[in-house]
Amino acid sequence: MGQVRRRQFLIAAGAFLSAPIAESQQAPKIYRIGYLSSASPSSPISFDALRQSLRELGYVEGRNISFEARWTEGNVAAGPALARSLVELKVDLIVANGTQQALAAKQATATIPIVFALVAFPDKTGLVASLARPGGNVTGAAFVGAEYGKRLELLREVSPRLARVAILYPDKNPASILALEETRRWAKQLGIALESYGVHRKEDFEAAFAAIARNRPDALMTTADPLLTSHRREIVEVVVKQRLLSIFPLPDYVEIGGLMSYGHSIPDMNRQTARYVDRILRGARPTDLPVEQPIKFLLVINRKAAKSLGLTIPQSVLAVADRFIE
């Protein structure tokens, strides 16, 4: 009997000693992040940048984070259903890229935290109660609006005779409509005629491009929107073919032949978005996190595009450029 008791004691002691080791070896929680975008999987620029920013904060896919990505591919009407699908998966947080998708996510859930990215005027579109006190389950980093005036000023500096500018904007996106109004205000002050072309489906682009070709403006610009970014190649083809001056919100357009871009530093904005995600996963509430406004703006110039247009970029513009594409 003594030998049996000794064996039982050793088994119990072994179980006791091994318990902390087993607990310490438990896999960390894998947070499920929903990602909703107006773009398409073939244009994952912002998504890839966000994932990289989260990696820099220690989030490794398959180890402590996973993603459920949904893309509307330019079909705005698909947003609400895709947002609901993420809610049904019980993701821990939703990152919504673009105003319309952020609004769709907000409509789908009042409890899952939502971090928006690449949106404008969130306090005027109903996303948040105010920039300082968002309220509810939504917060993020937003565009501020003054950059639209600066883009027009840059076009005028490059071409003092500039008189007519076309602007391409998603006409179902409330933030892009506000951006259009802001641009009109600046254009009026500068004495520039602004011609607007609204799109919200793939089919709309062809009609807009045909109208621009007929009307022959001096330059083309766009609002900042994932839908337009996903069609940037077609847009740049138009400005190259029609020999139009152009300025865009993102360098992505300039890298493929656009003339200039002026806007917030997208890498910085993605780092801001990642910081929001990190703070919320660590326990912060969206309602306690004020909306951040970017403080860094970048001017990118494509020298080859300028040369093809016969332009000499003035020194006043070259001196403030952050990057040149040769």
Secondary structure, DSSP 8 states (H G I E B T S, - for coil): -HHHHHHHHHHHHHHHHHHHHHHHTS----EEEEEEESS-TT--HHHHHHHHHHHHTT--BTTTEEEEEEE-TT-GGGHHHHHHHHHHTT-SEEEEESHHHHHHHHHH-SSS-EEEEEEE-TTTTTS-S-SS---TTEEEEEE-STHHHHHHHHHHHH-TT--EEEEEEETT-HHHHHHHHHHHHHHHHHT-EEEEEEE-SHHHHHHHHHHHHHH--SEEEE---HHHHHTHHHHHHHHHHTT-EEEESSHHHHTTT-SEEEEE-HHHHHHHHHHHHHHHHTT--GGGS--B----EEEEEEHHHHHHTT----HHHHTT-SEEE-
